[in-house]
């Protein structure tokens, strides 16, 4: 299920917040409000968005709107949002190059046992 928040214009990102950071998950959309990227930040979502926009590429060229939701476990919620998007649309958003791997108990065991 997508993030239940209103879309905001990318050019109106909040000012850097210092100690009052905003960790969470976010979605970026094009001019037609179609989701083009799903991401997360463990520290501050607006600063992460600024990094995307400064770096150039797909997100910087196409992103017009953003929305976010606070999260204590943003990596897990990002994976859930990407999985739900893929189920609905048969693919991940256009600008998502890397897809987080789902980590179940077997995968964690394999990672631990082979990391020696």
C-alpha atoms as a printed R data frame, in Angstrom:
    type eleno elety resid chain resno      x       y       z
1   ATOM     1    CA   UNK     A     1  0.000   0.000   0.000
2   ATOM     2    CA   UNK     A     2  1.425   3.430  -0.891
3   ATOM     3    CA   UNK     A     3  2.264   6.014   1.727
4   ATOM     4    CA   UNK     A     4 -0.898   7.763   2.924
5   ATOM     5    CA   UNK     A     5  0.326  11.358   2.902
6   ATOM     6    CA   UNK     A     6 -0.220  14.356   0.671
7   ATOM     7    CA   UNK     A     7  2.134  15.036  -2.213
8   ATOM     8    CA   UNK     A     8  4.484  18.011  -1.784
9   ATOM     9    CA   UNK     A     9  6.500  19.822  -4.454
10  ATOM    10    CA   UNK     A    10 10.177  18.834  -4.528
11  ATOM    11    CA   UNK     A    11 11.340  22.440  -4.742
12  ATOM    12    CA   UNK     A    12  9.700  23.102  -1.365
13  ATOM    13    CA   UNK     A    13 11.740  20.691   0.752
14  ATOM    14    CA   UNK     A    14 12.008  21.713   4.416
15  ATOM    15    CA   UNK     A    15 15.217  23.357   5.554
16  ATOM    16    CA   UNK     A    16 17.934  21.106   7.046
17  ATOM    17    CA   UNK     A    17 16.818  20.184  10.546
18  ATOM    18    CA   UNK     A    18 19.964  19.230  12.445
19  ATOM    19    CA   UNK     A    19 18.935  17.369  15.592
20  ATOM    20    CA   UNK     A    20 15.251  17.200  14.641
21  ATOM    21    CA   UNK     A    21 15.839  14.739  11.831
22  ATOM    22    CA   UNK     A    22 13.027  13.022   9.930
23  ATOM    23    CA   UNK     A    23 13.895   9.299   9.453
24  ATOM    24    CA   UNK     A    24 11.518   7.260   7.344
25  ATOM    25    CA   UNK     A    25 10.441   6.017   3.935
26  ATOM    26    CA   UNK     A    26  9.501   8.182   0.972
27  ATOM    27    CA   UNK     A    27  8.054   8.087  -2.522
28  ATOM    28    CA   UNK     A    28  8.933  10.384  -5.392
29  ATOM    29    CA   UNK     A    29  6.540  11.023  -8.265
30  ATOM    30    CA   UNK     A    30  6.581  12.635 -11.692
31  ATOM    31    CA   UNK     A    31  4.376  15.518 -12.858
32  ATOM    32    CA   UNK     A    32  1.390  13.134 -13.215
33  ATOM    33    CA   UNK     A    33  1.913  11.887  -9.632
34  ATOM    34    CA   UNK     A    34  3.023   8.428 -10.782
35  ATOM    35    CA   UNK     A    35  5.542   6.915  -8.379
36  ATOM    36    CA   UNK     A    36  9.006   6.811  -9.952
37  ATOM    37    CA   UNK     A    37 11.129   6.021  -6.884
38  ATOM    38    CA   UNK     A    38 10.722   4.499  -3.423
39  ATOM    39    CA   UNK     A    39 13.465   5.015  -0.859
40  ATOM    40    CA   UNK     A    40 14.379   5.303   2.804
41  ATOM    41    CA   UNK     A    41 16.599   7.267   5.110
42  ATOM    42    CA   UNK     A    42 17.593   6.183   8.589
43  ATOM    43    CA   UNK     A    43 18.561   9.755   9.453
44  ATOM    44    CA   UNK     A    44 16.748  12.492   7.492
45  ATOM    45    CA   UNK     A    45 14.439  12.137   4.485
46  ATOM    46    CA   UNK     A    46 14.730  15.739   3.163
47  ATOM    47    CA   UNK     A    47 18.538  15.559   3.200
48  ATOM    48    CA   UNK     A    48 18.407  12.249   1.335
49  ATOM    49    CA   UNK     A    49 16.121  13.831  -1.266
50  ATOM    50    CA   UNK     A    50 18.595  16.694  -1.692
51  ATOM    51    CA   UNK     A    51 21.311  14.108  -2.372
52  ATOM    52    CA   UNK     A    52 19.177  12.490  -5.097
53  ATOM    53    CA   UNK     A    53 18.485  15.855  -6.739
54  ATOM    54    CA   UNK     A    54 22.136  16.971  -6.617
55  ATOM    55    CA   UNK     A    55 23.435  13.699  -8.060
56  ATOM    56    CA   UNK     A    56 21.446  13.945 -11.282
57  ATOM    57    CA   UNK     A    57 20.075  10.949 -13.140
58  ATOM    58    CA   UNK     A    58 16.575   9.538 -13.331
59  ATOM    59    CA   UNK     A    59 15.290  10.910 -10.026
60  ATOM    60    CA   UNK     A    60 16.657  14.440 -10.511
61  ATOM    61    CA   UNK     A    61 15.284  14.658 -14.047
62  ATOM    62    CA   UNK     A    62 11.777  13.375 -13.334
63  ATOM    63    CA   UNK     A    63 10.883  13.986  -9.670
64  ATOM    64    CA   UNK     A    64  8.278  16.704  -9.119
65  ATOM    65    CA   UNK     A    65  6.460  15.513  -5.971
66  ATOM    66    CA   UNK     A    66  7.442  13.691  -2.782
67  ATOM    67    CA   UNK     A    67  5.732  12.286   0.294
68  ATOM    68    CA   UNK     A    68  7.073  10.483   3.319
69  ATOM    69    CA   UNK     A    69  6.176   8.583   6.467
70  ATOM    70    CA   UNK     A    70  8.139   8.322   9.706
71  ATOM    71    CA   UNK     A    71  9.591   4.890  10.371
72  ATOM    72    CA   UNK     A    72 11.690   3.269  13.067
73  ATOM    73    CA   UNK     A    73 12.713   0.529  10.620
74  ATOM    74    CA   UNK     A    74 12.934   2.307   7.255
75  ATOM    75    CA   UNK     A    75 14.868  -0.449   5.445
76  ATOM    76    CA   UNK     A    76 12.162  -3.019   6.154
77  ATOM    77    CA   UNK     A    77  9.371  -0.627   5.231
78  ATOM    78    CA   UNK     A    78 11.146   0.314   1.991
79  ATOM    79    CA   UNK     A    79 11.338  -3.378   1.074
80  ATOM    80    CA   UNK     A    80  7.626  -3.772   1.860
81  ATOM    81    CA   UNK     A    81  6.682  -0.724  -0.248
82  ATOM    82    CA   UNK     A    82  8.763  -1.988  -3.177
83  ATOM    83    CA   UNK     A    83  7.272  -5.471  -2.915
84  ATOM    84    CA   UNK     A    84  3.720  -4.087  -2.806
85  ATOM    85    CA   UNK     A    85  4.443  -1.840  -5.802
86  ATOM    86    CA   UNK     A    86  5.851  -4.809  -7.739
87  ATOM    87    CA   UNK     A    87  2.753  -6.898  -6.967
88  ATOM    88    CA   UNK     A    88  0.429  -4.114  -8.158
89  ATOM    89    CA   UNK     A    89  2.395  -3.116 -11.268
90  ATOM    90    CA   UNK     A    90  4.494  -6.173 -12.110
91  ATOM    91    CA   UNK     A    91  7.731  -4.184 -11.737
92  ATOM    92    CA   UNK     A    92  9.512  -1.763  -9.412
93  ATOM    93    CA   UNK     A    93  9.392   2.019 -10.029
94  ATOM    94    CA   UNK     A    94 11.404   3.192 -13.059
95  ATOM    95    CA   UNK     A    95 14.138   4.953 -11.072
96  ATOM    96    CA   UNK     A    96 14.710   2.164  -8.532
97  ATOM    97    CA   UNK     A    97 17.867   0.488  -9.806
98  ATOM    98    CA   UNK     A    98 18.639  -1.611  -6.736
99  ATOM    99    CA   UNK     A    99 15.983  -3.760  -5.134
100 ATOM   100    CA   UNK     A   100 16.479  -4.600  -1.436
101 ATOM   101    CA   UNK     A   101 16.685  -8.327  -0.794
102 ATOM   102    CA   UNK     A   102 14.052  -9.896   1.421
103 ATOM   103    CA   UNK     A   103 15.811 -11.381   4.422
104 ATOM   104    CA   UNK     A   104 14.142 -14.394   5.950
105 ATOM   105    CA   UNK     A   105 15.627 -16.735   8.555
106 ATOM   106    CA   UNK     A   106 17.281 -18.981   5.943
107 ATOM   107    CA   UNK     A   107 18.943 -16.044   4.177
108 ATOM   108    CA   UNK     A   108 20.288 -14.669   7.486
109 ATOM   109    CA   UNK     A   109 21.675 -18.109   8.376
110 ATOM   110    CA   UNK     A   110 23.421 -18.377   4.985
111 ATOM   111    CA   UNK     A   111 24.890 -14.866   5.340
112 ATOM   112    CA   UNK     A   112 26.216 -15.634   8.811
113 ATOM   113    CA   UNK     A   113 27.635 -19.037   7.938
114 ATOM   114    CA   UNK     A   114 29.461 -17.857   4.787
115 ATOM   115    CA   UNK     A   115 30.890 -14.589   6.137
116 ATOM   116    CA   UNK     A   116 33.896 -16.202   7.836
